[in-house]
Amino acid sequence: MTRSSQEVKRQLDRIVALGYPDVADISAAAFRALAQPLISALESTELGEQILLIPTRELVSPESLIARTSINRMAGFTTMPPRDIASFLPQNGFEPPEGPFYIVLDPHTGTCYTNREPDVARKLIDSDDRLPLTLEEGLAIATQHPDWLAVKNGFNLLGSHSADGRVPSIWMSQNAPRLGSVWPNSRHTWLGNAYCEGRRGVSLFQ
């Protein structure tokens, strides 16, 4: 057993407890079984503990997930309608690996890119050989590490865009996680631009 597999199991336990199997409309046992190939692959591959377990939107639609986050018992929220949230799709080059689950390596809230317009931050992230996070990956941060929103910063998720060009964002509002969006040319002092160092699906371990 590696630290990576233990960390993924811990994260899996958390999202099962938060009702993700209900969102997927399957039993908890079936939900866990879908993650087992990834866990098994990690049993022989040590990637450390700085990883995030991501269920793809084909398994768990993102519209209701912000409400399953919380900080100090304050539930996350959004004022966007479900169809608006669903419109934020991964951009070319940032699509998730195949499979119902995958992992993100070394996720960050993008503190070093705080107070940068998304268009500018995207170029900086690219030049630093990093990958911008998607909506699903940002929701995973808010779910697994809600304290990051309080002690670090809110963040834009440049790996996803809506058809009109908006970028999803997550930040603290009313002492709770909030899902919203920003325009690609807007700048906010409290928002970083989240990134990771890579994505790995089961097929990439073979």
For each residue, the residues with C-beta under 8 A, 3 or more apart:
1: 5 6 43
2: 5 6 42 43 44 45 46 47
3: 6 7 46 48 49
4: 7 8 42 45 46 47 48 49 51 103
5: 1 2 8 9 39 42 43
6: 1 2 3 9 10 49
7: 3 4 10 11 49 51
8: 4 5 11 12 35 38 39 42 51 53 103
9: 5 6 12 13 39
10: 6 7 13 14
11: 7 8 14 15 52 53 144
12: 8 9 15 16 32 35 39 53
13: 9 10 16 17
14: 10 11 17 18 143 144
15: 11 12 18 20 53 55 143
16: 12 13 19 20 21 28 31 32
17: 13 14
18: 14 15 68 143
19: 16 22 23 68
20: 15 16 23 24 31 55 60 68
21: 16 24 26 27 28 30 31
22: 19 25
23: 19 20 60 61 64 65
24: 20 21 31 55 59 60
25: 22
26: 21 30 31
27: 21 30 31
28: 16 21 31 32
29: 32 33
30: 21 26 27 33 34
31: 16 20 21 24 26 27 28 34 35
32: 12 16 28 29 35 36
33: 29 30 36
34: 30 31 59 100 101
35: 8 12 31 32 38 39 53 100 101
36: 32 33 39 40
37: 40 41 99 202
38: 8 35 41 42 53 99 101 102 103 201 202
39: 5 8 9 12 35 36 42 43
40: 36 37 43
41: 37 38 44 45 202 205 206
42: 2 4 5 8 38 39 45 47 103 205
43: 1 2 5 39 40
44: 2 41
45: 2 4 41 42 205
46: 2 3 4
47: 2 4 42 51 103 105 200
48: 3 4 51
49: 3 4 6 7
50: 105 106 107
51: 4 7 8 47 48 103 104 105 106 107
52: 11 103 104 107 137 140 141 144 196
53: 8 11 12 15 35 38 101 103 140 144
54: 96 101 102 103 104 136 137 140
55: 15 20 24 59 60 100 101 136
56: 59 60 96 99 100 101 102 136
57: 60 61 62 136
58: 100
59: 24 34 55 56 100 101
60: 20 23 24 55 56 57 65
61: 23 57 64 86
62: 57 65 85 86 88 135 136 139
63: 82 85 86
64: 23 61 67 68 82
65: 23 60 62 68 69 139 143
66: 69 76 77 78 139 142 170 177 178 179
67: 64 75 76 77 78
68: 18 19 20 64 65 75 76 143
69: 65 66 75 76 139 142 143 146 177
70: 73 74 75 76 146 176 177
71: 74 76 146 147 149 150 172 175 176 177
72: 175
73: 70
74: 70 71 174 175 176
75: 67 68 69 70 176
76: 66 67 68 69 70 71 142 146 176 177 178 179
77: 66 67 173 174 176 177 178 179
78: 66 67 85 178 179 180
79: 180
80: 84 85 179 180 181
81: 84 85
82: 63 64 85 86
83: 86 87
84: 80 81 87 162 181
85: 62 63 78 80 81 82 88 135 168 179
86: 61 62 63 82 83
87: 83 84 162 163
88: 62 85 135 157 160 161 162 166 167 168 181
89: 160 161 162
90: 94 95 96 134 135 136 159 160
91: 94 159 160 161
92: 95
93:
94: 90 91 131 132 134 159 160
95: 90 92
96: 54 56 90 102 134 136 199 201
97: 102 199 200 201 202 203 204
98: 201 202 203
99: 37 38 56 102 201 202 203
100: 34 35 55 56 58 59
101: 34 35 38 53 54 55 56 59 201
102: 38 54 56 96 97 99 199 200 201 202
103: 4 8 38 42 47 51 52 53 54 199 200 201
104: 51 52 54 107 133 137 140 196 198 199
105: 47 50 51 196 197 198 199 200
106: 50 51 196 197 198
107: 50 51 52 104 133 137 140 141 194 195 196
108: 111 192 194 195 196
109: 141 148 149 152 153 154 155 192 194
110: 113 114 121 125 153 155 156 192 193 194 195
111: 108 114 152 153 192
112: 192
113: 110 116 121 124 125 192 193 195
114: 110 111 153 189 190 191 192 193
115: 187 188 189 191
116: 113 120 121 124 187 193
117: 120 121 184 185 186 187
118: 121 122 156 158 167 182 183 184 185 186 193
119: 122 123 184 185
120: 116 117 123 124
121: 110 113 116 117 118 124 125 132 156 158 193
122: 118 119 125 126 132 158 193
123: 119 120 126 127
124: 113 116 120 121 127 128 193
125: 110 113 121 122 128 130 131 132 158 193 195
126: 122 123 129 130
127: 123 124
128: 124 125
129: 126
130: 125 126 195 196 197
131: 94 125 159 195 196 197 198 199
132: 94 121 122 125 157 158 159 193 194 195
133: 104 107 137 138 141 155 157 158 159 194 195 196
134: 90 94 96 137 138 157 159 160
135: 62 85 88 90 138 139 157 159 160 168
136: 54 55 56 57 62 90 96 139 140 160
137: 52 54 104 107 133 134 140 141 157 159 194 196
138: 133 134 135 141 142 155 157 168 170 194
139: 62 65 66 69 135 136 142 143 170 179
140: 52 53 54 104 107 136 137 143 144
141: 52 107 109 133 137 138 144 145 148 155 170 194
142: 66 69 76 138 139 145 146 149 170 177
143: 14 15 18 65 68 69 139 140 146
144: 11 14 52 53 140 141
145: 141 142 148
146: 69 70 71 76 142 143 149 150 177
147: 71 150 151
148: 109 141 145 151 152
149: 71 109 142 146 152 153 154 170 171 172 177
150: 71 146 147 172
151: 147 148
152: 109 111 148 149 192
153: 109 110 111 114 149 171 190 191 192
154: 109 149 169 170 171 172 188 190 191 192
155: 109 110 133 138 141 169 170 171 191 192 193 194
156: 110 118 121 167 168 169 182 191 192 193 194
157: 88 132 133 134 135 137 138 160 167 168 169 170 194
158: 118 121 122 125 132 133 167 193 194
159: 90 91 94 131 132 133 134 135 137
160: 88 89 90 91 94 134 135 136 157 167 168
161: 88 89 91 165 166 167 184
162: 84 87 88 89 165 166 168 181
163: 87
164:
165: 161 162 183 184
166: 88 161 162 181 182 183 184
167: 88 118 156 157 158 160 161 181 182 183 184
168: 85 88 135 138 156 157 160 162 179 180 181
169: 154 155 156 157 179 180 181 182 191
170: 66 138 139 141 142 149 154 155 157 177 178 179 180
171: 149 153 154 155 177 178 180 190 191
172: 71 149 150 154 175 176 177 178
173: 77 176 178
174: 74 77 178
175: 71 72 74 172
176: 70 71 74 75 76 77 172 173
177: 66 69 70 71 76 77 142 146 149 170 171 172
178: 66 76 77 78 170 171 172 173 174
179: 66 76 77 78 80 85 139 168 169 170
180: 78 79 80 168 169 170 171
181: 80 84 88 162 166 167 168 169
182: 118 156 166 167 169 186 188 191
183: 118 165 166 167 186
184: 117 118 119 161 165 166 167
185: 117 118 119
186: 117 118 182 183
187: 115 116 117
188: 115 154 182 191
189: 114 115
190: 114 153 154 171
191: 114 115 153 154 155 156 169 171 182 188
192: 108 109 110 111 112 113 114 152 153 154 155 156
193: 110 113 114 116 118 121 122 124 125 132 155 156 158
194: 107 108 109 110 132 133 137 138 141 155 156 157 158
195: 107 108 110 113 125 130 131 132 133
196: 52 104 105 106 107 108 130 131 133 137 199
197: 105 106 130 131
198: 104 105 106 131
199: 96 97 102 103 104 105 131 196
200: 47 97 102 103 105 204 205
201: 38 96 97 98 99 101 102 103 204
202: 37 38 41 97 98 99 102 205 206
203: 97 98 99 206
204: 97 200 201
205: 41 42 45 200 202
206: 41 202 203
